[in-house]
Amino acid sequence: MFVRAYGEAILSLTPPHPIRDKKSKFEICSRYAIAVSRRSLAVIAATMLAIAGMAIAPLTLARDGSTAGQWVGTWSASPQAAFRPVEFNGQTIRQIVHVSIGGTRVRVRLSNAYGADSLHIGAARVGRRSSGASIVAGSDRVLTFNGSESTTIAAGALAISDPVNLRVPDRGDLAVSIYVPGNVLAATEHSLGLQTTYISPEGDFSGADSLPTATTTQSFYFLTGVEVNASTQSRAIVTLGDSITDGLHSTADANKRWSNRLAERLRSQKRSSKVAVLNAGISGNRLLHDTVGTNASARLDRDVLVQSGARYLIVLAGINDIGYSGTASADEIIAGHLQIIDRAHAMGLKVYGGTLTPFQAFLPGLYYTADGEAKRQAVNRWIRTSKAYDAVIDFDKAIRDPSNPAAMRSTYDSGDNLHPNDAGYQAMADAIDLSLFKDRGFVRRAVNAKR
C-alpha cells in the first residue's frame, strides 16, 4: 500500500532509521500533528537578505570592521517534517558533519521549520571530531546566538549562531552538540542522515570531550547547515534532488554520496579546491508535489537560493514525479525545471541539469512502467537538447547499461534497480566536468533570465 515514501518506494509505515536504544529515553510519537507553514517568516527574511546583501556583496566584515573573507556553506542537510517525531527528554544530541571545504571560523544553522511550537536550545557547541562521539581535545567551542549561550527558535524559523574561531580542515569532520532541556518532540529532522548521531542520557553533555551515549540514530535533528569563513575565492555548489542525491544505499558513515565524491574531485584540483558542495537531497522528494519532504519547487528558496556562497546549482529531480503513476506529465516536469532555472538565474546562480537515471524493474507495474520510461526519455531529451540549462550533466549515460539503456549497469546497481551503489555514485561524480566550476571571478548578483 502506498502510504509512506522512503527512498523512492512507499512500502510501509516502519520508520526508515529505527533508534538503537541502550537505555533509551525516546518514545516514538505517532499521534503528533505537525503545523507546517510553507511560507515562514524565516524563509521570507532569508530571501530578502540574499537579494539585499549576499547577492550583491560577497565579502563579510569581521566584528572589528575589517574584511574577513566570506561566509560559505560547507555542509547542509535539508529539513523535513518528521513522519514519527521522536521525543528528547533533556538530552544532548551530538551530530557529525563531514565538511567539504575548511576555513578559519565556523557558524551553524539550526532549524525549527516544521515545529508546531517554539524550540528552546539550552546549549550548543562545535568541535573537531576525532572518532565516534569524541572530539579533539581543545577544539571545543561554545556556540552563542546574539551573544547568548541559549536561544529559542520560533515555529517555522531558523537560527544562525554567532561565529567562533576554529580552524577547520578541508573535508574534515565536525561534531555539533545540541542540548535540548525538557521534553521536546523533534518535528524537524533530516531522515536519511547516513551518519551516526549520538544521543546522551538525560543531561547537558554538550561540552564533554567524549559524549556518554544512550542511543544512536542515522538521522539529523534541527541541524541544517554549517558555514565557514573562507577566502574570497571560495564558493559553493548546491545539489537539489531526491534519494539519489541524498545517497540512499551508499555506505553509512563513509561519505560515498555522489555529492561527497564530487567534493573529493574538486579538492584534488588546484583551480577548484575551494568549491564547497551542499547536499539538498531528500529521499522520496518530488519536483512538483509533496510526498516526503516539501516538494523541490517549494523548498528551492529555503534550501538553495539563500545558501551562503552559493554560485552553482545541480538539479537532478523528476524521477519520483514519473514513478508515482498519473501525477505528472513530461511537459509538467519540464515546466517545473524551467521555473527552477529562471528562479536560480534571477539570483545569479549558474544552473546545470542532470539527466534522470534508469529505473527499469524497480517495483514494476507500481513505479516502473513503459509509460514512465517514455516520460523519462522525453524529459532527458529536453534536458540534453533544449539549452535551457547552462550545461548538462549526463548522469543517465554514466550509469546506464549500454546493452539495455532503460536499466542501470549491474556493477553500479545497489540491488533495487533504482539507486546506485558506492561505485555507481562515484561514476556519477566522475561524469561531472570540473571546468563548470572554474570561474573564480564570478560574482553572484541578480541577472536577466536566459529565456
C-alpha positions in Angstrom: 0.0 0.0 0.0 1.4 3.4 -0.9 1.4 5.3 2.4 4.9 6.4 3.3 7.8 7.0 0.9 11.4 6.2 1.8 13.9 6.4 -1.0 11.5 6.0 -3.9 9.4 3.1 -2.6 6.3 3.6 -0.5 6.0 0.3 1.2 5.4 0.5 4.9 4.9 2.6 8.0 8.2 1.5 9.5 10.5 4.4 10.4 13.5 4.4 8.0 16.1 4.7 10.8 14.9 2.9 13.9 16.6 4.2 17.0 19.1 1.7 18.6 18.5 2.3 22.3 20.9 1.1 25.0 18.8 2.8 27.8 16.7 5.0 25.6 14.5 7.8 26.8 12.9 8.1 23.4 9.3 7.4 22.6 8.0 7.4 19.0 5.1 9.8 18.9 2.8 8.6 16.1 -0.1 10.9 17.1 1.7 14.2 16.8 0.1 16.7 14.5 2.6 19.0 12.8 1.7 22.5 11.9 3.6 23.2 8.7 4.0 26.7 7.4 5.4 26.7 3.9 5.9 30.4 3.8 7.5 31.0 7.2 8.9 34.4 8.1 12.3 32.9 8.3 12.2 32.0 4.6 10.9 35.4 3.6 13.5 37.2 5.7 16.3 35.0 4.4 15.3 35.5 0.8 15.3 39.3 1.4 18.8 39.0 2.9 20.0 37.1 -0.1 18.6 39.7 -2.5 19.7 42.8 -0.5 23.1 41.6 0.7 24.6 38.2 -0.3 23.7 38.6 -4.0 25.5 41.9 -4.2 28.4 41.9 -1.9 30.1 38.5 -1.2 32.6 40.0 1.3 31.7 40.0 5.0 33.0 42.1 7.8 34.6 40.9 11.0 33.4 42.5 14.2 36.3 44.9 14.2 35.1 46.1 10.8 37.9 44.5 8.8 37.2 42.3 5.8 37.4 38.6 6.7 36.8 36.6 3.5 33.3 35.4 3.1 30.8 33.0 4.6 30.4 29.9 2.5 28.2 26.9 3.3 30.4 23.8 3.6 27.7 21.2 4.7 24.0 21.0 4.6 21.0 18.7 5.2 17.6 19.8 4.1 15.0 19.9 6.8 11.8 17.8 6.5 8.8 17.1 8.6 9.4 14.0 10.8 6.9 11.3 10.0 7.1 9.9 13.5 8.8 12.5 15.7 11.0 11.2 18.5 11.0 12.7 21.9 14.1 14.1 23.6 13.9 14.3 27.4 16.5 16.8 28.4 19.2 15.1 26.4 22.3 16.1 24.3 22.5 15.3 20.6 25.9 15.1 19.1 25.8 15.2 15.3 28.7 14.5 13.0 29.1 16.5 9.8 31.7 16.0 7.0 32.6 19.4 5.6 33.6 19.9 2.0 35.9 22.9 2.5 37.6 24.3 5.5 38.0 27.8 7.0 39.1 29.8 10.0 35.8 30.5 11.6 32.5 28.5 11.9 28.8 29.1 12.4 25.9 26.7 12.3 22.3 26.8 11.2 19.5 25.3 13.4 16.0 24.9 12.1 12.6 24.6 13.6 11.0 24.6 10.1 8.3 22.0 10.9 7.8 22.6 14.7 4.4 23.4 15.9 5.9 25.3 18.9 9.0 27.3 19.7 12.2 25.2 20.1 14.4 26.0 23.1 18.1 25.2 22.7 19.8 25.1 26.1 23.3 24.9 24.9 25.2 24.3 21.6 28.9 23.6 20.9 31.1 22.7 17.9 34.5 20.9 17.8 36.6 18.8 15.5 35.6 15.2 15.7 38.3 12.6 16.5 36.3 9.4 16.3 32.9 8.1 17.3 31.3 10.5 19.7 34.6 12.1 20.8 36.1 15.4 19.8 39.7 16.5 19.5 40.9 17.9 22.9 41.0 21.6 23.0 38.8 22.1 19.9 35.5 22.6 21.7 33.9 25.9 21.1 30.7 27.3 22.8 28.2 28.5 20.2 26.2 31.6 21.1 23.2 33.3 19.5 23.3 37.1 19.6 25.7 36.7 22.5 23.6 34.2 24.5 24.5 30.6 25.1 20.9 29.6 24.7 18.2 30.5 22.2 14.6 30.0 21.4 13.7 29.4 17.7 10.1 30.3 16.8 7.9 27.7 15.0 8.9 27.7 11.3 12.0 29.7 11.9 15.8 29.4 11.5 18.6 30.4 13.9 22.2 31.1 12.8 24.9 31.0 15.6 27.5 33.7 16.2 30.8 32.9 14.5 33.5 31.1 16.6 37.2 30.9 15.8 38.0 27.3 14.9 40.4 26.2 12.1 38.5 23.6 10.1 40.4 21.4 7.6 39.1 20.7 4.2 36.9 17.5 4.2 37.2 17.3 8.0 34.7 16.1 10.5 33.0 18.4 12.9 30.9 17.4 15.9 27.9 19.7 16.6 26.4 19.2 20.1 22.9 20.5 21.0 21.3 20.2 24.5 17.6 20.5 24.5 16.1 20.9 28.0 12.7 19.4 28.9 10.6 17.2 26.7 11.0 18.1 23.0 9.4 16.5 20.0 11.9 16.5 17.1 9.4 17.6 14.4 12.2 18.9 12.2 14.7 16.3 11.0 16.6 15.0 8.0 15.7 11.3 7.9 18.4 9.8 5.7 21.5 11.1 7.5 23.7 8.1 6.7 25.8 9.3 9.6 25.7 8.1 13.2 24.2 10.6 15.5 24.8 10.1 19.2 22.3 10.9 21.9 23.2 11.1 25.6 21.3 10.1 28.7 19.5 12.9 30.4 21.7 15.9 31.0 23.8 18.6 29.3 26.9 16.9 28.0 27.5 19.3 25.1 30.9 20.2 26.5 32.1 16.6 27.0 35.1 15.5 25.0 33.6 12.1 24.8 29.8 12.0 24.9 28.2 9.3 27.1 25.8 7.6 24.7 22.5 6.1 25.4 21.1 6.0 21.9 22.3 6.3 18.3 20.4 7.0 15.1 21.3 7.9 11.5 19.1 11.0 11.2 19.9 14.7 11.8 17.8 16.7 14.2 17.4 20.5 13.9 20.9 20.9 12.4 20.6 22.0 8.7 23.9 23.8 7.9 27.5 24.5 8.7 29.3 27.6 7.3 32.9 28.5 7.3 34.6 31.9 6.8 37.0 31.2 3.9 38.8 33.1 1.2 37.0 35.3 -1.3 37.8 32.7 -3.9 35.6 30.2 -2.2 32.1 29.3 -3.5 29.5 26.6 -3.2 27.6 24.1 -5.4 24.1 23.1 -4.2 22.8 19.7 -5.4 19.0 19.6 -5.4 17.3 16.2 -5.7 15.7 13.1 -4.2 17.1 9.9 -2.7 19.7 9.5 -5.4 21.2 12.8 -4.3 20.6 12.1 -0.7 22.7 8.9 -1.2 20.3 6.1 -0.4 22.2 2.7 -0.3 25.6 4.3 -0.1 27.7 3.1 2.8 26.8 4.8 6.1 29.5 6.8 7.9 31.7 6.7 4.8 30.6 9.8 2.8 30.1 7.9 -0.5 27.2 10.0 -1.9 27.9 11.4 -5.4 28.0 14.9 -3.8 30.8 13.8 -1.5 32.6 12.2 -4.4 32.3 15.4 -6.3 33.8 17.3 -3.4 36.7 15.0 -3.3 37.4 15.5 -7.0 37.1 19.3 -6.6 39.6 19.2 -3.7 42.1 17.4 -5.9 42.2 20.2 -8.5 44.0 23.4 -7.6 41.6 25.7 -9.5 38.5 24.2 -7.8 39.9 23.3 -4.4 37.8 25.9 -2.7 34.5 24.9 -4.1 32.1 23.5 -1.5 29.3 21.1 -2.1 26.0 21.4 -0.3 23.6 18.4 -0.4 19.9 19.5 -0.7 18.6 16.0 -1.5 15.6 14.5 0.3 14.7 10.8 -0.1 11.3 10.4 -1.7 11.2 14.0 -2.8 9.3 15.1 -5.9 9.7 18.1 -8.1 6.1 19.2 -8.2 4.1 17.6 -5.3 4.6 16.8 -1.7 5.2 13.2 -0.6 8.3 13.0 1.6 9.5 16.5 2.4 8.2 19.7 0.8 8.5 19.4 -2.9 11.7 20.7 -4.6 10.0 23.6 -6.3 8.5 24.9 -3.0 11.7 24.4 -1.0 14.0 26.0 -3.6 14.3 29.4 -1.7 15.0 27.9 1.7 17.3 25.0 0.7 19.1 26.5 -2.3 18.8 30.2 -3.0 19.8 31.5 0.4 22.8 29.2 1.0 25.8 31.3 1.8 28.3 31.5 -1.1 26.2 29.5 -3.5 27.3 30.0 -7.1 26.1 26.9 -8.8 23.0 24.6 -8.7 22.9 21.0 -10.0 19.3 19.8 -10.4 18.5 16.0 -10.5 14.8 15.8 -10.0 11.7 14.3 -11.5 12.0 10.5 -11.3 9.6 10.4 -8.4 7.1 12.5 -10.3 7.3 9.9 -13.0 7.2 6.9 -10.7 4.1 8.0 -8.9 1.8 7.0 -11.7 -0.5 9.6 -13.1 0.8 12.5 -11.0 2.7 14.5 -13.7 3.2 14.5 -17.4 6.6 15.0 -19.1 5.6 18.6 -20.1 4.6 19.4 -16.4 8.0 18.1 -15.2 9.8 20.2 -17.9 7.8 23.2 -16.8 9.0 22.6 -13.2 12.6 22.5 -14.3 12.1 25.8 -16.3 10.8 27.5 -13.2 13.8 26.4 -11.1 16.1 27.6 -13.8 14.5 31.0 -14.0 14.4 31.5 -10.3 18.0 30.4 -9.8 19.2 32.6 -12.7 17.4 35.6 -11.1 19.6 35.1 -8.0 22.7 34.9 -10.2 23.4 31.2 -10.0 24.6 29.0 -12.8 22.3 26.0 -13.2 23.3 22.6 -14.5 20.7 19.9 -15.4 21.3 16.2 -14.5 19.6 13.6 -16.7 17.3 11.2 -14.9 18.9 7.8 -14.3 17.5 4.4 -15.3 14.9 2.7 -13.2 13.7 -0.4 -15.1 12.5 -3.2 -12.9 12.1 -1.0 -9.7 8.6 -2.0 -8.4 7.5 -3.0 -11.9 3.9 -2.0 -12.6 3.7 0.2 -9.5 6.7 2.5 -10.0 8.4 1.5 -13.3 6.1 1.3 -16.3 6.6 1.6 -20.0 4.7 4.9 -19.9 7.0 6.1 -17.2 10.1 5.2 -19.2 8.7 7.1 -22.1 8.3 10.2 -19.9 11.9 9.8 -18.6 13.2 9.7 -22.1 11.2 12.7 -23.1 12.5 14.7 -20.1 16.1 13.6 -20.7 15.8 14.6 -24.4 14.6 18.0 -23.3 17.4 18.4 -20.8 20.0 17.4 -23.4 18.8 19.5 -26.3 16.8 22.5 -25.1 19.8 24.5 -23.9 17.6 25.8 -21.1 20.3 24.7 -18.6 23.7 26.4 -18.6 25.2 22.9 -19.0 24.1 19.3 -19.0 25.5 16.6 -16.7 24.6 13.2 -18.2 24.1 11.0 -15.2 21.9 8.7 -17.2 24.7 7.9 -19.7 27.2 7.5 -16.9 25.5 4.6 -15.2 23.1 3.0 -17.7 23.6 -0.4 -19.2 24.8 0.1 -22.8 23.0 -3.0 -23.9 19.8 -2.0 -22.2 19.6 1.8 -21.7 16.4 1.6 -19.6 18.3 -0.3 -16.9 21.3 0.6 -14.7 24.6 -1.2 -15.3 24.7 -4.1 -12.9 28.1 -3.1 -11.4 26.6 0.2 -10.4 23.3 -1.1 -9.0 22.7 -1.3 -5.3 20.3 -4.2 -5.9 16.9 -2.4 -6.2 17.3 -1.3 -9.8 16.9 2.4 -9.0 19.6 3.5 -6.5 23.3 3.2 -7.3 25.8 1.6 -5.0 29.1 3.3 -4.0 30.7 2.6 -7.4 27.6 4.0 -9.1 27.7 7.2 -7.1 31.4 7.5 -7.9 30.6 7.1 -11.6 28.0 9.9 -11.3 30.6 12.2 -9.7 33.1 11.3 -12.4 30.6 12.3 -15.1 30.7 16.0 -13.9 33.0 18.3 -15.9 35.0 20.2 -13.2 35.6 23.1 -15.6 32.0 24.1 -15.0 33.1 25.4 -11.6 36.4 27.2 -12.6 35.1 30.8 -12.8 36.7 32.2 -9.7 36.0 35.7 -10.7 32.2 35.1 -10.8 30.3 37.4 -8.5 26.8 36.5 -7.5 24.3 39.1 -8.5 20.9 39.3 -10.0 21.0 38.7 -13.7 18.5 38.6 -16.6 16.9 35.2 -17.2 18.2 33.3 -20.2 14.8 32.9 -21.8 
